[in-house]
């Protein structure tokens, strides 16, 4: 295992909130179960993070049949002091594959 691989098992550049947001932006109809598997968190933690992102206005959940789909609001600023001049769309432009 390389030093980079070993370090990445201990910490990550992106918070769980950012990783969940990337999952949603990449696939707006993603299930909480799939988010939890991709991010490496419990389904309950994924549900809490999605609720926090919605409460902060970064996403809007919409019910479609038996599932939720999410709308991301890319114009909102990043909540970090260092990156306040950037918005969610700037982050997602780097991290999400174009459709």
N, CA, C and O atoms as a Tinker XYZ file with bonds, in Angstrom:
   396  protein
     1  N      0.854000   -1.185000    0.000000    73     2
     2  CA     0.000000    0.000000    0.000000    64     1     3
     3  C      0.892000    1.238000    0.000000    63     2     4     5
     4  O      1.835000    1.342000    0.785000    81     3
     5  N      0.578000    2.168000   -0.889000    73     3     6
     6  CA     1.366000    3.401000   -0.979000    64     5     7
     7  C      1.052000    4.316000    0.205000    63     6     8     9
     8  O      0.015000    4.163000    0.850000    81     7
     9  N      1.939000    5.261000    0.492000    73     7    10
    10  CA     1.659000    6.225000    1.574000    64     9    11
    11  C      0.377000    7.024000    1.335000    63    10    12    13
    12  O     -0.336000    7.350000    2.283000    81    11
    13  N      0.085000    7.337000    0.074000    73    11    14
    14  CA    -1.135000    8.087000   -0.238000    64    13    15
    15  C     -2.364000    7.243000    0.079000    63    14    16    17
    16  O     -3.331000    7.748000    0.649000    81    15
    17  N     -2.336000    5.961000   -0.285000    73    15    18
    18  CA    -3.464000    5.075000    0.009000    64    17    19
    19  C     -3.638000    4.910000    1.514000    63    18    20    21
    20  O     -4.765000    4.909000    2.008000    81    19
    21  N     -2.543000    4.771000    2.244000    73    19    22
    22  CA    -2.617000    4.617000    3.699000    64    21    23
    23  C     -3.200000    5.866000    4.341000    63    22    24    25
    24  O     -4.027000    5.771000    5.248000    81    23
    25  N     -2.775000    7.040000    3.877000    73    23    26
    26  CA    -3.280000    8.291000    4.441000    64    25    27
    27  C     -4.762000    8.463000    4.140000    63    26    28    29
    28  O     -5.510000    8.954000    4.985000    81    27
    29  N     -5.198000    8.065000    2.946000    73    27    30
    30  CA    -6.592000    8.264000    2.580000    64    29    31
    31  C     -7.536000    7.400000    3.394000    63    30    32    33
    32  O     -8.736000    7.674000    3.426000    81    31
    33  N     -7.042000    6.380000    4.042000    73    31    34
    34  CA    -7.894000    5.559000    4.906000    64    33    35
    35  C     -8.121000    6.223000    6.259000    63    34    36    37
    36  O     -9.055000    5.860000    6.975000    81    35
    37  N     -7.285000    7.185000    6.617000    73    35    38
    38  CA    -7.401000    7.853000    7.911000    64    37    39
    39  C     -8.169000    9.157000    7.838000    63    38    40    41
    40  O     -8.785000    9.557000    8.826000    81    39
    41  N     -8.150000    9.836000    6.688000    73    39    42
    42  CA    -8.812000   11.122000    6.576000    64    41    43
    43  C     -9.169000   11.379000    5.121000    63    42    44    45
    44  O     -8.716000   10.666000    4.227000    81    43
    45  N     -9.978000   12.394000    4.892000    73    43    46
    46  CA   -10.400000   12.729000    3.536000    64    45    47
    47  C    -10.414000   14.239000    3.360000    63    46    48    49
    48  O    -10.596000   14.979000    4.327000    81    47
    49  N    -10.225000   14.693000    2.139000    73    47    50
    50  CA   -10.286000   16.123000    1.854000    64    49    51
    51  C    -11.712000   16.646000    1.930000    63    50    52    53
    52  O    -11.934000   17.785000    2.339000    81    51
    53  N    -12.670000   15.832000    1.545000    73    51    54
    54  CA   -14.064000   16.262000    1.534000    64    53    55
    55  C    -14.800000   15.716000    2.747000    63    54    56    57
    56  O    -14.638000   14.551000    3.109000    81    55
    57  N    -15.599000   16.553000    3.365000    73    55    58
    58  CA   -16.421000   16.108000    4.491000    64    57    59
    59  C    -17.492000   15.143000    3.991000    63    58    60    61
    60  O    -17.735000   15.033000    2.789000    81    59
    61  N    -18.122000   14.452000    4.923000    73    59    62
    62  CA   -19.232000   13.580000    4.550000    64    61    63
    63  C    -20.355000   14.376000    3.890000    63    62    64    65
    64  O    -21.004000   13.886000    2.966000    81    63
    65  N    -20.584000   15.592000    4.358000    73    63    66
    66  CA   -21.626000   16.432000    3.758000    64    65    67
    67  C    -21.304000   16.716000    2.286000    63    66    68    69
    68  O    -22.184000   16.632000    1.430000    81    67
    69  N    -20.060000   17.047000    2.000000    73    67    70
    70  CA   -19.665000   17.320000    0.616000    64    69    71
    71  C    -19.783000   16.057000   -0.231000    63    70    72    73
    72  O    -20.231000   16.121000   -1.376000    81    71
    73  N    -19.392000   14.927000    0.310000    73    71    74
    74  CA   -19.481000   13.677000   -0.441000    64    73    75
    75  C    -20.932000   13.307000   -0.730000    63    74    76    77
    76  O    -21.246000   12.839000   -1.825000    81    75
    77  N    -21.813000   13.511000    0.238000    73    75    78
    78  CA   -23.239000   13.238000    0.021000    64    77    79
    79  C    -23.784000   14.177000   -1.062000    63    78    80    81
    80  O    -24.535000   13.748000   -1.938000    81    79
    81  N    -23.409000   15.438000   -1.000000    73    79    82
    82  CA   -23.862000   16.402000   -1.999000    64    81    83
    83  C    -23.376000   16.011000   -3.397000    63    82    84    85
    84  O    -24.121000   16.144000   -4.368000    81    83
    85  N    -22.153000   15.539000   -3.504000    73    83    86
    86  CA   -21.622000   15.093000   -4.793000    64    85    87
    87  C    -22.427000   13.901000   -5.305000    63    86    88    89
    88  O    -22.752000   13.839000   -6.490000    81    87
    89  N    -22.750000   12.958000   -4.427000    73    87    90
    90  CA   -23.567000   11.803000   -4.826000    64    89    91
    91  C    -24.914000   12.261000   -5.373000    63    90    92    93
    92  O    -25.373000   11.762000   -6.400000    81    91
    93  N    -25.534000   13.195000   -4.698000    73    91    94
    94  CA   -26.852000   13.691000   -5.113000    64    93    95
    95  C    -26.750000   14.460000   -6.431000    63    94    96    97
    96  O    -27.593000   14.296000   -7.313000    81    95
    97  N    -25.726000   15.292000   -6.566000    73    95    98
    98  CA   -25.561000   16.068000   -7.805000    64    97    99
    99  C    -25.279000   15.150000   -8.985000    63    98   100   101
   100  O    -25.719000   15.415000  -10.104000    81    99
   101  N    -24.556000   14.088000   -8.739000    73    99   102
   102  CA   -24.213000   13.137000   -9.798000    64   101   103
   103  C    -25.410000   12.295000  -10.213000    63   102   104   105
   104  O    -25.550000   11.921000  -11.377000    81   103
   105  N    -26.275000   12.002000   -9.236000    73   103   106
   106  CA   -27.450000   11.164000   -9.497000    64   105   107
   107  C    -28.605000   11.650000   -8.618000    63   106   108   109
   108  O    -28.753000   11.178000   -7.491000    81   107
   109  N    -29.425000   12.586000   -9.111000    73   107   110
   110  CA   -30.480000   13.198000   -8.293000    64   109   111
   111  C    -31.492000   12.220000   -7.689000    63   110   112   113
   112  O    -32.144000   12.555000   -6.700000    81   111
   113  N    -31.636000   11.043000   -8.249000    73   111   114
   114  CA   -32.567000   10.056000   -7.711000    64   113   115
   115  C    -31.896000    8.985000   -6.873000    63   114   116   117
   116  O    -32.484000    7.931000   -6.630000    81   115
   117  N    -30.684000    9.236000   -6.431000    73   115   118
   118  CA   -29.923000    8.242000   -5.670000    64   117   119
   119  C    -30.638000    7.885000   -4.367000    63   118   120   121
   120  O    -31.235000    8.744000   -3.718000    81   119
   121  N    -30.568000    6.610000   -3.996000    73   119   122
   122  CA   -31.181000    6.157000   -2.737000    64   121   123
   123  C    -30.221000    6.383000   -1.576000    63   122   124   125
   124  O    -29.003000    6.398000   -1.755000    81   123
   125  N    -30.787000    6.559000   -0.382000    73   123   126
   126  CA   -29.963000    6.745000    0.816000    64   125   127
   127  C    -29.032000    5.560000    1.020000    63   126   128   129
   128  O    -27.895000    5.735000    1.459000    81   127
   129  N    -29.490000    4.380000    0.715000    73   127   130
   130  CA   -28.664000    3.178000    0.856000    64   129   131
   131  C    -27.418000    3.281000   -0.031000    63   130   132   133
   132  O    -26.314000    2.932000    0.386000    81   131
   133  N    -27.615000    3.762000   -1.252000    73   131   134
   134  CA   -26.490000    3.906000   -2.178000    64   133   135
   135  C    -25.532000    5.012000   -1.724000    63   134   136   137
   136  O    -24.314000    4.872000   -1.832000    81   135
   137  N    -26.092000    6.105000   -1.219000    73   135   138
   138  CA   -25.247000    7.184000   -0.682000    64   137   139
   139  C    -24.382000    6.644000    0.450000    63   138   140   141
   140  O    -23.176000    6.888000    0.487000    81   139
   141  N    -24.994000    5.918000    1.362000    73   139   142
   142  CA   -24.253000    5.418000    2.519000    64   141   143
   143  C    -23.123000    4.487000    2.098000    63   142   144   145
   144  O    -22.037000    4.528000    2.676000    81   143
   145  N    -23.371000    3.647000    1.096000    73   143   146
   146  CA   -22.331000    2.738000    0.611000    64   145   147
   147  C    -21.190000    3.502000   -0.059000    63   146   148   149
   148  O    -20.021000    3.188000    0.164000    81   147
   149  N    -21.516000    4.490000   -0.865000    73   147   150
   150  CA   -20.487000    5.251000   -1.584000    64   149   151
   151  C    -19.630000    6.088000   -0.647000    63   150   152   153
   152  O    -18.417000    6.194000   -0.827000    81   151
   153  N    -20.273000    6.680000    0.355000    73   151   154
   154  CA   -19.556000    7.569000    1.271000    64   153   155
   155  C    -18.880000    6.789000    2.397000    63   154   156   157
   156  O    -17.905000    7.258000    2.984000    81   155
   157  N    -19.398000    5.600000    2.694000    73   155   158
   158  CA   -18.828000    4.803000    3.783000    64   157   159
   159  C    -19.376000    5.191000    5.137000    63   158   160   161
   160  O    -18.656000    5.185000    6.136000    81   159
   161  N    -20.665000    5.533000    5.169000    73   159   162
   162  CA   -21.337000    5.907000    6.410000    64   161   163
   163  C    -22.593000    5.050000    6.540000    63   162   164   165
   164  O    -22.960000    4.337000    5.605000    81   163
   165  N    -23.244000    5.116000    7.683000    73   163   166
   166  CA   -24.472000    4.356000    7.867000    64   165   167
   167  C    -25.609000    5.026000    7.099000    63   166   168   169
   168  O    -25.529000    6.203000    6.747000    81   167
   169  N    -26.650000    4.269000    6.851000    73   167   170
   170  CA   -27.817000    4.827000    6.164000    64   169   171
   171  C    -28.469000    5.912000    7.012000    63   170   172   173
   172  O    -28.983000    6.900000    6.488000    81   171
   173  N    -28.443000    5.719000    8.314000    73   171   174
   174  CA   -29.006000    6.733000    9.229000    64   173   175
   175  C    -28.208000    8.039000    9.156000    63   174   176   177
   176  O    -28.785000    9.126000    9.185000    81   175
   177  N    -26.873000    7.926000    9.061000    73   175   178
   178  CA   -26.030000    9.123000    8.932000    64   177   179
   179  C    -26.299000    9.816000    7.596000    63   178   180   181
   180  O    -26.343000   11.044000    7.531000    81   179
   181  N    -26.479000    9.035000    6.533000    73   179   182
   182  CA   -26.800000    9.610000    5.223000    64   181   183
   183  C    -28.126000   10.363000    5.295000    63   182   184   185
   184  O    -28.253000   11.456000    4.744000    81   183
   185  N    -29.109000    9.780000    5.970000    73   183   186
   186  CA   -30.423000   10.422000    6.119000    64   185   187
   187  C    -30.292000   11.738000    6.885000    63   186   188   189
   188  O    -30.914000   12.735000    6.521000    81   187
   189  N    -29.483000   11.738000    7.944000    73   187   190
   190  CA   -29.278000   12.955000    8.737000    64   189   191
   191  C    -28.603000   14.035000    7.904000    63   190   192   193
   192  O    -29.004000   15.197000    7.961000    81   191
   193  N    -27.593000   13.672000    7.135000    73   191   194
   194  CA   -26.870000   14.641000    6.318000    64   193   195
   195  C    -27.779000   15.216000    5.232000    63   194   196   197
   196  O    -27.762000   16.422000    4.986000    81   195
   197  N    -28.568000   14.365000    4.586000    73   195   198
   198  CA   -29.511000   14.841000    3.567000    64   197   199
   199  C    -30.499000   15.824000    4.200000    63   198   200   201
   200  O    -30.813000   16.854000    3.605000    81   199
   201  N    -30.982000   15.517000    5.382000    73   199   202
   202  CA   -31.907000   16.419000    6.079000    64   201   203
   203  C    -31.227000   17.749000    6.410000    63   202   204   205
   204  O    -31.846000   18.806000    6.288000    81   203
   205  N    -29.963000   17.705000    6.828000    73   203   206
   206  CA   -29.236000   18.934000    7.138000    64   205   207
   207  C    -28.984000   19.765000    5.882000    63   206   208   209
   208  O    -29.102000   20.990000    5.915000    81   207
   209  N    -28.638000   19.107000    4.775000    73   207   210
   210  CA   -28.440000   19.827000    3.517000    64   209   211
   211  C    -29.744000   20.480000    3.056000    63   210   212   213
   212  O    -29.741000   21.600000    2.546000    81   211
   213  N    -30.854000   19.768000    3.241000    73   211   214
   214  CA   -32.158000   20.322000    2.873000    64   213   215
   215  C    -32.528000   21.497000    3.782000    63   214   216   217
   216  O    -33.013000   22.521000    3.302000    81   215
   217  N    -32.303000   21.356000    5.072000    73   215   218
   218  CA   -32.631000   22.421000    6.020000    64   217   219
   219  C    -31.803000   23.682000    5.753000    63   218   220   221
   220  O    -32.274000   24.798000    5.973000    81   219
   221  N    -30.573000   23.497000    5.279000    73   219   222
   222  CA   -29.707000   24.636000    4.976000    64   221   223
   223  C    -30.007000   25.230000    3.599000    63   222   224   225
   224  O    -29.456000   26.271000    3.242000    81   223
   225  N    -30.876000   24.574000    2.824000    73   223   226
   226  CA   -31.273000   25.097000    1.526000    64   225   227
   227  C    -30.400000   24.664000    0.361000    63   226   228   229
   228  O    -30.600000   25.129000   -0.761000    81   227
   229  N    -29.435000   23.783000    0.601000    73   227   230
   230  CA   -28.542000   23.348000   -0.469000    64   229   231
   231  C    -29.208000   22.367000   -1.426000    63   230   232   233
   232  O    -28.820000   22.278000   -2.591000    81   231
   233  N    -30.203000   21.632000   -0.946000    73   231   234
   234  CA   -30.959000   20.711000   -1.800000    64   233   235
   235  C    -32.434000   20.823000   -1.459000    63   234   236   237
   236  O    -32.802000   21.254000   -0.366000    81   235
   237  N    -33.275000   20.428000   -2.408000    73   235   238
   238  CA   -34.708000   20.339000   -2.173000    64   237   239
   239  C    -35.151000   18.936000   -2.557000    63   238   240   241
   240  O    -35.058000   18.553000   -3.723000    81   239
   241  N    -35.634000   18.160000   -1.579000    73   239   242
   242  CA   -36.134000   16.823000   -1.915000    64   241   243
   243  C    -37.523000   16.911000   -2.538000    63   242   244   245
   244  O    -38.342000   17.738000   -2.138000    81   243
   245  N    -37.778000   16.058000   -3.512000    73   243   246
   246  CA   -39.094000   15.983000   -4.146000    64   245   247
   247  C    -39.489000   14.522000   -4.224000    63   246   248   249
   248  O    -38.691000   13.668000   -4.609000    81   247
   249  N    -40.711000   14.248000   -3.860000    73   247   250
   250  CA   -41.226000   12.885000   -3.907000    64   249   251
   251  C    -41.653000   12.554000   -5.328000    63   250   252   253
   252  O    -42.437000   13.287000   -5.931000    81   251
   253  N    -41.140000   11.453000   -5.863000    73   251   254
   254  CA   -41.508000   10.975000   -7.191000    64   253   255
   255  C    -41.888000    9.509000   -7.030000    63   254   256   257
   256  O    -41.029000    8.632000   -6.945000    81   255
   257  N    -43.199000    9.265000   -6.992000    73   255   258
   258  CA   -43.658000    7.897000   -6.729000    64   257   259
   259  C    -43.280000    7.485000   -5.317000    63   258   260   261
   260  O    -43.634000    8.155000   -4.346000    81   259
   261  N    -42.565000    6.386000   -5.211000    73   259   262
   262  CA   -42.152000    5.886000   -3.897000    64   261   263
   263  C    -40.748000    6.344000   -3.510000    63   262   264   265
   264  O    -40.254000    6.001000   -2.436000    81   263
   265  N    -40.116000    7.107000   -4.372000    73   263   266
   266  CA   -38.729000    7.517000   -4.125000    64   265   267
   267  C    -38.606000    9.030000   -4.068000    63   266   268   269
   268  O    -39.496000    9.763000   -4.499000    81   267
   269  N    -37.490000    9.474000   -3.531000    73   267   270
   270  CA   -37.162000   10.900000   -3.528000    64   269   271
   271  C    -36.184000   11.188000   -4.647000    63   270   272   273
   272  O    -35.361000   10.347000   -5.009000    81   271
   273  N    -36.283000   12.372000   -5.181000    73   271   274
   274  CA   -35.274000   12.912000   -6.075000    64   273   275
   275  C    -34.904000   14.266000   -5.486000    63   274   276   277
   276  O    -35.688000   14.865000   -4.750000    81   275
   277  N    -33.719000   14.740000   -5.807000    73   275   278
   278  CA   -33.223000   15.943000   -5.155000    64   277   279
   279  C    -32.802000   16.979000   -6.188000    63   278   280   281
   280  O    -32.205000   16.653000   -7.214000    81   279
   281  N    -33.125000   18.227000   -5.893000    73   279   282
   282  CA   -32.670000   19.343000   -6.705000    64   281   283
   283  C    -31.571000   20.056000   -5.919000    63   282   284   285
   284  O    -31.777000   20.439000   -4.767000    81   283
   285  N    -30.420000   20.231000   -6.532000    73   283   286
   286  CA   -29.297000   20.921000   -5.903000    64   285   287
   287  C    -29.370000   22.395000   -6.291000    63   286   288   289
   288  O    -29.692000   22.724000   -7.432000    81   287
   289  N    -29.076000   23.270000   -5.353000    73   287   290
   290  CA   -29.094000   24.711000   -5.589000    64   289   291
   291  C    -27.646000   25.209000   -5.684000    63   290   292   293
   292  O    -27.056000   25.609000   -4.680000    81   291
   293  N    -27.080000   25.183000   -6.894000    73   291   294
   294  CA   -25.659000   25.464000   -7.076000    64   293   295
   295  C    -25.242000   26.911000   -6.844000    63   294   296   297
   296  O    -24.049000   27.193000   -6.735000    81   295
   297  N    -26.188000   27.825000   -6.767000    73   295   298
   298  CA   -25.857000   29.235000   -6.605000    64   297   299
   299  C    -25.553000   29.620000   -5.157000    63   298   300   301
   300  O    -25.090000   30.731000   -4.899000    81   299
   301  N    -25.805000   28.721000   -4.220000    73   299   302
   302  CA   -25.563000   29.043000   -2.808000    64   301   303
   303  C    -24.074000   28.990000   -2.486000    63   302   304   305
   304  O    -23.346000   28.176000   -3.055000    81   303
   305  N    -23.614000   29.852000   -1.574000    73   303   306
   306  CA   -22.188000   29.876000   -1.230000    64   305   307
   307  C    -21.783000   28.645000   -0.410000    63   306   308   309
   308  O    -22.599000   28.049000    0.293000    81   307
   309  N    -20.512000   28.286000   -0.520000    73   307   310
   310  CA   -19.978000   27.223000    0.328000    64   309   311
   311  C    -19.989000   27.717000    1.773000    63   310   312   313
   312  O    -19.758000   28.901000    2.015000    81   311
   313  N    -20.251000   26.839000    2.734000    73   311   314
   314  CA   -20.354000   27.269000    4.123000    64   313   315
   315  C    -19.011000   27.396000    4.844000    63   314   316   317
   316  O    -18.988000   27.648000    6.049000    81   315
   317  N    -17.915000   27.230000    4.146000    73   315   318
   318  CA   -16.593000   27.273000    4.768000    64   317   319
   319  C    -16.011000   28.673000    4.734000    63   318   320   321
   320  O    -16.128000   29.370000    3.726000    81   319
   321  N    -15.391000   29.086000    5.814000    73   319   322
   322  CA   -14.821000   30.435000    5.912000    64   321   323
   323  C    -13.776000   30.683000    4.828000    63   322   324   325
   324  O    -13.708000   31.785000    4.282000    81   323
   325  N    -12.974000   29.693000    4.513000    73   323   326
   326  CA   -11.909000   29.849000    3.528000    64   325   327
   327  C    -12.467000   29.963000    2.111000    63   326   328   329
   328  O    -11.864000   30.616000    1.260000    81   327
   329  N    -13.610000   29.336000    1.853000    73   327   330
   330  CA   -14.153000   29.273000    0.495000    64   329   331
   331  C    -15.472000   30.033000    0.339000    63   330   332   333
   332  O    -16.257000   29.719000   -0.555000    81   331
   333  N    -15.723000   31.005000    1.175000    73   331   334
   334  CA   -17.003000   31.727000    1.148000    64   333   335
   335  C    -17.290000   32.413000   -0.178000    63   334   336   337
   336  O    -18.453000   32.628000   -0.518000    81   335
   337  N    -16.265000   32.757000   -0.924000    73   335   338
   338  CA   -16.483000   33.454000   -2.197000    64   337   339
   339  C    -16.838000   32.496000   -3.322000    63   338   340   341
   340  O    -17.165000   32.933000   -4.425000    81   339
   341  N    -16.779000   31.214000   -3.063000    73   339   342
   342  CA   -17.133000   30.192000   -4.048000    64   341   343
   343  C    -18.541000   29.697000   -3.746000    63   342   344   345
   344  O    -19.031000   29.835000   -2.625000    81   343
   345  N    -19.185000   29.121000   -4.751000    73   343   346
   346  CA   -20.511000   28.568000   -4.500000    64   345   347
   347  C    -20.520000   27.056000   -4.738000    63   346   348   349
   348  O    -19.548000   26.482000   -5.228000    81   347
   349  N    -21.615000   26.442000   -4.386000    73   347   350
   350  CA   -21.761000   24.998000   -4.509000    64   349   351
   351  C    -21.516000   24.555000   -5.953000    63   350   352   353
   352  O    -20.896000   23.518000   -6.187000    81   351
   353  N    -21.992000   25.328000   -6.904000    73   351   354
   354  CA   -21.799000   24.989000   -8.310000    64   353   355
   355  C    -20.334000   24.913000   -8.700000    63   354   356   357
   356  O    -19.949000   24.070000   -9.510000    81   355
   357  N    -19.506000   25.793000   -8.125000    73   355   358
   358  CA   -18.065000   25.756000   -8.413000    64   357   359
   359  C    -17.454000   24.438000   -7.947000    63   358   360   361
   360  O    -16.651000   23.834000   -8.657000    81   359
   361  N    -17.835000   24.001000   -6.759000    73   359   362
   362  CA   -17.333000   22.741000   -6.210000    64   361   363
   363  C    -17.809000   21.565000   -7.057000    63   362   364   365
   364  O    -17.023000   20.683000   -7.405000    81   363
   365  N    -19.084000   21.558000   -7.382000    73   363   366
   366  CA   -19.645000   20.448000   -8.140000    64   365   367
   367  C    -19.095000   20.391000   -9.565000    63   366   368   369
   368  O    -18.983000   19.307000  -10.138000    81   367
   369  N    -18.754000   21.536000  -10.138000    73   367   370
   370  CA   -18.171000   21.564000  -11.482000    64   369   371
   371  C    -16.861000   20.786000  -11.536000    63   370   372   373
   372  O    -16.512000   20.209000  -12.565000    81   371
   373  N    -16.148000   20.778000  -10.431000    73   371   374
   374  CA   -14.876000   20.059000  -10.353000    64   373   375
   375  C    -15.083000   18.578000  -10.041000    63   374   376   377
   376  O    -14.349000   17.728000  -10.543000    81   375
   377  N    -16.078000   18.271000   -9.217000    73   375   378
   378  CA   -16.209000   16.919000   -8.670000    64   377   379
   379  C    -17.224000   16.012000   -9.358000    63   378   380   381
   380  O    -17.151000   14.791000   -9.216000    81   379
   381  N    -18.154000   16.579000  -10.090000    73   379   382
   382  CA   -19.220000   15.761000  -10.701000    64   381   383
   383  C    -18.954000   15.634000  -12.192000    63   382   384   385
   384  O    -18.655000   16.613000  -12.876000    81   383
   385  N    -19.068000   14.409000  -12.675000    73   383   386
   386  CA   -18.891000   14.161000  -14.110000    64   385   387
   387  C    -20.003000   14.824000  -14.885000    63   386   388   389
   388  O    -21.156000   14.791000  -14.456000    81   387
   389  N    -19.683000   15.430000  -16.028000    73   387   390
   390  CA   -20.755000   16.022000  -16.844000    64   389   391
   391  C    -21.716000   14.947000  -17.331000    63   390   392   393
   392  O    -21.303000   13.834000  -17.658000    81   391
   393  N    -22.997000   15.284000  -17.378000    73   391   394
   394  CA   -24.021000   14.306000  -17.787000    64   393   395
   395  C    -23.931000   13.981000  -19.251000    63   394   396
   396  O    -24.717000   13.179000  -19.755000    81   395
